[in-house]
């Protein structure tokens, strides 16, 4: 029972950590208006959040060879509470950028520590637990747009300060639950970040290849999804609703994918998810009408969010206790770094005159080509199972 209560507290903490990463997407239009910036600068603010999420993953992986996982989890909660409080007080674009980077950094340290911890707390149900934890992550994404809508009419800063207060409260509760739980010591033999990465390089590269391109594309798509829907003629309220639909569809996706990956081979599942995401982008640019856009938004949200628990379960179950923390940290850092520039790339292309539809179609075709290469490697038996 104590492990389940700890899981519940971690779900609460990850809610605020992910809210910190996704809250900037519905605020982009506010930033463009209030700070007088363009789409490229707005995209850079979001990109810095995800770069921040990548920045501490390797240092956190090194720390995991020295300190218990739950200690790093608690530190990440403290970083988020402090950085969100300061970001809410930002009055210049550089201050906003620094704040977004630090808020993202908190999530990077957290995921590197929490995901291996969860896999060791529930070793026989890794996919299911990662899926439940991921569902809590996704609830934050669903809450982002409504939270912004509630506060933006008064002051957008209150949305950020809500994160600061929530993170502080849940971090304290998580510390209480961790002290009451008998924690596993599965990572006791993991004492070298470099050695762990070198010994597990094949599974790290396989996971990056199978999921990296899809998530890079997704980073650009979801951060500009609301603006894209406005370009399709939807009202601001309807465009915001579409973004909410995308995120809401991800909640069951985490749970379902977690169950599926516990039962089916991970590589075919990941290839299928990536291919379905590319196909759904092609459908998105082809359909028209409010209902059709709402349906395809739900499909996109379900498909792409399934890739996260599937990827985590794939690599965490393949890694032995002696390298799980260090190798997962290296994978997580590279994965986050590679996807974090998606928003900046898309924003730059749009500012240079390319249409959203042209960029989405090109990205979908490129993704299908990439997945075809990995499908061939899978058929040749060249990918780790």
C-alpha positions as CSV (number, residue, x, y, z in Angstrom):
1,X,0.0,0.0,0.0
2,X,2.8,2.4,0.8
3,X,4.3,2.0,-2.7
4,X,0.9,2.8,-4.2
5,X,0.6,6.0,-2.1
6,X,4.1,7.0,-3.3
7,X,2.9,6.3,-6.9
8,X,0.0,8.6,-6.2
9,X,2.2,11.4,-4.9
10,X,4.5,11.0,-7.9
11,X,1.5,11.3,-10.2
12,X,0.6,14.6,-8.4
13,X,4.2,15.9,-8.7
14,X,4.5,15.0,-12.4
15,X,1.2,16.8,-13.1
16,X,2.8,20.1,-12.1
17,X,6.1,19.3,-13.8
18,X,4.5,18.6,-17.1
19,X,2.1,21.5,-16.7
20,X,5.2,23.7,-16.5
21,X,6.4,22.4,-19.9
22,X,3.1,22.7,-21.8
23,X,1.6,25.9,-20.2
24,X,3.6,28.1,-22.6
25,X,1.9,26.7,-25.7
26,X,-1.5,28.4,-25.0
27,X,0.3,31.5,-23.9
28,X,2.2,32.1,-27.1
29,X,-0.5,34.4,-28.5
30,X,-0.4,36.4,-25.2
31,X,3.4,36.7,-25.4
32,X,3.3,37.8,-29.1
33,X,0.8,40.5,-28.2
34,X,2.2,41.7,-24.8
35,X,6.0,41.5,-25.6
36,X,5.7,42.5,-29.3
37,X,7.6,39.4,-30.6
38,X,7.2,37.3,-33.7
39,X,6.5,33.6,-34.1
40,X,10.2,32.6,-34.2
41,X,10.9,34.3,-30.8
42,X,7.7,32.8,-29.4
43,X,8.7,29.4,-30.6
44,X,12.2,29.9,-29.0
45,X,10.5,30.5,-25.6
46,X,8.9,27.1,-25.9
47,X,12.0,25.5,-27.2
48,X,14.0,26.8,-24.2
49,X,11.5,25.0,-21.9
50,X,12.3,21.7,-23.6
51,X,16.0,22.5,-23.9
52,X,15.9,23.0,-20.1
53,X,14.2,19.7,-19.8
54,X,17.1,18.2,-21.7
55,X,19.8,20.1,-19.9
56,X,19.8,18.4,-16.5
57,X,19.3,14.9,-17.7
58,X,22.9,13.9,-18.0
59,X,24.0,15.7,-14.7
60,X,21.0,14.0,-13.1
61,X,22.1,10.6,-14.5
62,X,25.5,11.2,-12.9
63,X,23.9,12.1,-9.6
64,X,21.9,8.9,-9.7
65,X,25.1,7.0,-9.4
66,X,25.7,8.9,-6.1
67,X,22.4,9.6,-4.5
68,X,19.0,7.7,-4.1
69,X,16.5,8.3,-6.9
70,X,13.8,9.8,-4.6
71,X,16.2,12.5,-3.4
72,X,16.5,13.8,-7.0
73,X,12.8,13.6,-7.4
74,X,12.3,16.0,-4.4
75,X,15.0,18.4,-5.6
76,X,13.2,18.7,-8.9
77,X,10.0,19.6,-7.2
78,X,11.9,22.4,-5.3
79,X,13.5,23.7,-8.5
80,X,10.1,23.9,-10.2
81,X,8.4,25.8,-7.3
82,X,11.2,28.4,-7.2
83,X,11.6,28.9,-10.9
84,X,7.9,29.1,-11.6
85,X,7.6,31.8,-8.9
86,X,10.3,33.8,-10.6
87,X,9.0,33.3,-14.1
88,X,5.6,34.7,-13.1
89,X,7.4,37.9,-12.2
90,X,9.2,38.2,-15.5
91,X,8.8,41.7,-17.2
92,X,11.2,41.2,-20.2
93,X,11.6,38.5,-22.9
94,X,15.1,37.4,-21.6
95,X,13.7,37.0,-18.1
96,X,10.8,34.9,-19.5
97,X,13.3,32.8,-21.5
98,X,15.4,32.1,-18.4
99,X,12.3,31.2,-16.4
100,X,11.0,28.9,-19.1
101,X,14.4,27.2,-19.3
102,X,14.6,26.6,-15.5
103,X,11.0,25.3,-15.3
104,X,11.8,22.8,-18.0
105,X,15.1,21.8,-16.2
106,X,13.1,20.7,-13.2
107,X,11.1,18.2,-15.3
108,X,14.4,16.8,-16.8
109,X,15.8,16.0,-13.5
110,X,12.5,14.5,-12.4
111,X,12.0,12.1,-15.3
112,X,15.5,10.7,-15.2
113,X,15.0,9.8,-11.5
114,X,11.3,8.9,-11.4
115,X,10.9,6.6,-14.4
116,X,13.7,4.1,-13.3
117,X,12.3,4.4,-9.7
118,X,8.8,3.4,-10.9
119,X,10.1,0.5,-12.9
120,X,11.9,-0.8,-9.8
121,X,9.0,-0.2,-7.5
122,X,6.7,-2.3,-9.7
123,X,9.1,-4.5,-11.8
124,X,6.4,-6.9,-13.0
125,X,4.1,-4.1,-14.3
126,X,6.4,-1.6,-15.8
127,X,4.2,-0.7,-18.8
128,X,1.1,-0.3,-16.7
129,X,2.8,1.8,-14.1
130,X,4.5,4.0,-16.6
131,X,1.2,4.4,-18.3
132,X,-0.6,5.5,-15.2
133,X,2.2,7.9,-14.4
134,X,2.1,9.2,-17.9
135,X,-1.7,9.6,-17.7
136,X,-1.1,12.0,-14.8
137,X,1.4,13.8,-17.0
138,X,-1.1,14.1,-19.7
139,X,-3.8,15.4,-17.4
140,X,-1.6,18.4,-17.0
141,X,-1.5,18.9,-20.8
142,X,-5.4,18.8,-20.8
143,X,-5.5,21.3,-17.9
144,X,-3.1,23.8,-19.5
145,X,-5.4,25.5,-21.9
146,X,-8.3,25.8,-19.4
147,X,-5.9,27.1,-16.8
148,X,-4.6,29.8,-19.1
149,X,-8.2,30.7,-20.2
150,X,-9.2,31.2,-16.5
151,X,-6.3,33.5,-15.7
152,X,-5.4,35.2,-18.9
153,X,-8.3,37.6,-18.7
154,X,-6.9,38.8,-15.3
155,X,-3.2,38.2,-15.7
156,X,-1.3,35.4,-17.4
157,X,1.2,35.4,-14.5
158,X,-1.3,33.7,-12.2
159,X,-1.2,30.6,-14.4
160,X,2.5,30.3,-13.7
161,X,2.2,31.1,-10.0
162,X,-0.4,28.3,-9.7
163,X,2.3,25.9,-10.8
164,X,4.7,27.3,-8.2
165,X,2.2,26.8,-5.3
166,X,1.1,23.3,-6.5
167,X,4.6,22.1,-6.9
168,X,5.6,23.2,-3.4
169,X,2.7,21.5,-1.8
170,X,3.0,18.2,-3.7
171,X,6.8,18.0,-3.2
172,X,6.3,18.1,0.6
173,X,3.7,15.4,0.4
174,X,6.0,13.2,-1.8
175,X,8.8,13.6,0.8
176,X,6.4,12.3,3.5
177,X,5.4,9.3,1.4
178,X,9.0,8.4,0.4
179,X,10.0,8.3,4.1
180,X,7.1,5.9,4.8
181,X,8.0,3.5,1.9
182,X,10.6,0.8,1.8
183,X,12.4,1.8,-1.4
184,X,14.2,-0.7,-3.7
185,X,18.0,-0.6,-4.0
186,X,18.0,-2.1,-7.6
187,X,20.4,0.7,-8.7
188,X,23.0,0.1,-6.1
189,X,25.5,-1.4,-8.6
190,X,25.0,1.5,-11.1
191,X,28.0,3.6,-10.4
192,X,29.2,4.9,-13.8
193,X,27.3,7.0,-16.2
194,X,29.7,6.5,-19.1
195,X,30.1,2.8,-18.5
196,X,26.3,2.3,-18.4
197,X,25.8,4.2,-21.7
198,X,28.7,2.4,-23.4
199,X,27.4,-1.1,-22.5
200,X,23.8,-0.3,-23.5
201,X,24.4,1.8,-26.6
202,X,22.5,-0.5,-29.0
203,X,19.2,-0.2,-27.1
204,X,19.7,3.5,-26.6
205,X,20.2,4.1,-30.3
206,X,17.3,1.8,-31.2
207,X,14.9,3.7,-28.9
208,X,16.1,7.1,-30.2
209,X,15.6,6.0,-33.8
210,X,12.2,4.5,-33.3
211,X,10.7,7.4,-31.4
212,X,13.0,10.4,-32.0
213,X,11.7,11.7,-35.4
214,X,8.0,11.4,-34.5
215,X,8.5,13.3,-31.2
216,X,10.6,16.0,-33.0
217,X,7.7,16.6,-35.4
218,X,5.2,16.5,-32.5
219,X,7.0,19.2,-30.6
220,X,6.5,21.6,-33.5
221,X,2.9,20.6,-34.1
222,X,1.5,20.8,-30.6
223,X,3.1,24.1,-29.6
224,X,1.6,25.8,-32.7
225,X,-1.6,23.7,-32.9
226,X,-3.8,26.5,-31.6
227,X,-2.3,29.1,-34.0
228,X,-2.6,26.5,-36.8
229,X,-6.3,26.0,-36.1
230,X,-6.8,29.8,-36.2
231,X,-5.2,29.8,-39.6
232,X,-7.8,27.2,-40.7
233,X,-10.5,29.8,-39.8
234,X,-11.5,28.7,-36.3
235,X,-12.3,31.1,-33.6
236,X,-9.9,31.5,-30.7
237,X,-12.2,29.5,-28.5
238,X,-12.6,26.7,-31.0
239,X,-8.9,26.6,-31.7
240,X,-8.2,26.3,-27.9
241,X,-10.7,23.5,-27.7
242,X,-8.9,21.6,-30.5
243,X,-5.7,21.8,-28.5
244,X,-7.6,20.5,-25.4
245,X,-9.0,17.6,-27.5
246,X,-5.5,16.7,-28.6
247,X,-4.2,16.5,-25.0
248,X,-7.4,14.9,-23.6
249,X,-7.1,12.0,-26.1
250,X,-3.6,11.4,-24.7
251,X,-4.9,10.5,-21.2
252,X,-6.3,7.1,-22.3
253,X,-3.5,6.7,-24.8
254,X,-0.9,6.5,-21.9
255,X,-2.9,3.8,-20.1
256,X,-3.8,1.8,-23.1
257,X,-0.2,1.9,-24.6
258,X,1.2,0.9,-21.2
259,X,-1.0,-2.2,-21.1
260,X,-0.3,-3.1,-24.8
261,X,3.5,-2.8,-24.5
262,X,3.4,-5.2,-21.6
263,X,1.8,-7.8,-23.9
264,X,3.2,-7.2,-27.4
265,X,6.7,-6.8,-28.9
266,X,7.8,-3.2,-28.4
267,X,9.5,-2.5,-31.7
268,X,6.4,-3.3,-34.0
269,X,4.3,-1.3,-31.6
270,X,6.6,1.7,-31.9
271,X,6.7,1.5,-35.6
272,X,3.0,1.3,-35.8
273,X,2.5,4.3,-33.6
274,X,4.9,6.4,-35.6
275,X,3.3,5.4,-38.9
276,X,-0.2,6.2,-37.6
277,X,1.0,9.6,-36.4
278,X,2.4,10.5,-39.8
279,X,-0.8,9.3,-41.5
280,X,-2.9,11.4,-39.2
281,X,-0.9,14.5,-40.0
282,X,-1.7,13.9,-43.7
283,X,-5.3,13.6,-42.9
284,X,-5.3,16.7,-40.8
285,X,-4.3,19.0,-43.7
286,X,-6.8,17.3,-46.0
287,X,-10.0,17.5,-43.9
288,X,-12.2,20.6,-43.3
289,X,-15.0,21.5,-41.0
290,X,-15.2,21.7,-37.2
291,X,-16.3,18.1,-36.6
292,X,-13.8,16.6,-38.9
293,X,-11.0,18.7,-37.3
294,X,-12.1,17.7,-33.9
295,X,-12.1,14.0,-34.8
296,X,-8.7,14.0,-36.4
297,X,-7.4,16.1,-33.5
298,X,-8.5,13.3,-31.1
299,X,-6.8,10.7,-33.3
300,X,-3.6,12.6,-33.4
301,X,-3.6,13.1,-29.7
302,X,-4.2,9.4,-29.0
303,X,-1.7,8.1,-31.4
304,X,1.3,10.4,-30.6
305,X,0.9,10.2,-26.8
306,X,1.0,6.4,-27.0
307,X,4.6,6.6,-28.1
308,X,5.8,7.9,-24.7
309,X,4.9,5.0,-22.4
310,X,5.7,2.5,-25.2
311,X,9.2,4.0,-25.6
312,X,9.9,4.2,-21.8
313,X,8.7,0.6,-21.3
314,X,10.8,-0.6,-24.2
315,X,14.1,0.8,-22.9
316,X,13.4,0.4,-19.1
317,X,12.5,-3.3,-19.3
318,X,15.5,-4.0,-21.6
319,X,18.0,-2.4,-19.2
320,X,19.5,-4.4,-16.3
321,X,19.6,-3.1,-12.8
322,X,23.3,-2.4,-13.0
323,X,22.9,0.2,-15.8
324,X,19.2,1.3,-15.8
325,X,19.6,4.7,-14.2
326,X,22.7,5.8,-16.1
327,X,21.8,4.4,-19.5
328,X,18.2,5.7,-19.2
329,X,19.6,9.2,-18.3
330,X,21.7,9.3,-21.5
331,X,18.8,8.1,-23.6
332,X,16.5,10.6,-22.0
333,X,18.9,13.6,-22.4
334,X,19.6,12.9,-26.1
335,X,15.9,12.2,-26.8
336,X,14.8,15.5,-25.2
337,X,17.5,17.5,-26.8
338,X,16.7,16.2,-30.3
339,X,13.0,17.0,-29.9
340,X,13.3,20.3,-28.1
341,X,14.2,22.3,-31.3
342,X,11.0,21.2,-33.1
343,X,9.1,24.4,-32.0
344,X,11.9,26.7,-33.0
345,X,12.3,25.0,-36.4
346,X,8.5,25.2,-37.2
347,X,8.3,28.8,-36.0
348,X,11.2,29.8,-38.2
349,X,9.7,28.1,-41.2
350,X,6.3,29.8,-40.7
351,X,7.9,33.2,-40.2
352,X,9.8,32.7,-43.5
353,X,6.5,32.2,-45.4
354,X,6.0,28.5,-45.5
355,X,2.4,27.4,-44.8
356,X,1.5,25.1,-41.9
357,X,0.1,22.6,-44.3
358,X,3.2,22.4,-46.4
359,X,5.4,22.0,-43.3
360,X,3.1,19.3,-41.8
361,X,3.0,17.3,-45.1
362,X,6.7,17.4,-45.6
363,X,7.3,16.3,-42.0
364,X,4.8,13.4,-42.3
365,X,6.5,12.2,-45.5
366,X,10.0,12.5,-43.9
367,X,8.8,10.5,-40.9
368,X,7.3,7.7,-43.0
369,X,10.7,7.4,-44.9
370,X,12.6,7.3,-41.6
371,X,10.2,4.6,-40.2
372,X,10.6,2.6,-43.3
373,X,14.3,2.3,-42.7
374,X,13.8,1.1,-39.2
375,X,11.1,-1.3,-40.3
376,X,13.7,-2.8,-42.7
377,X,16.2,-3.1,-39.8
378,X,13.6,-4.8,-37.7
379,X,12.9,-7.4,-40.4
380,X,16.6,-8.0,-40.8
381,X,16.8,-8.6,-37.0
382,X,19.2,-5.7,-36.5
383,X,17.2,-4.0,-33.7
384,X,17.3,-5.0,-30.0
385,X,14.1,-6.8,-29.0
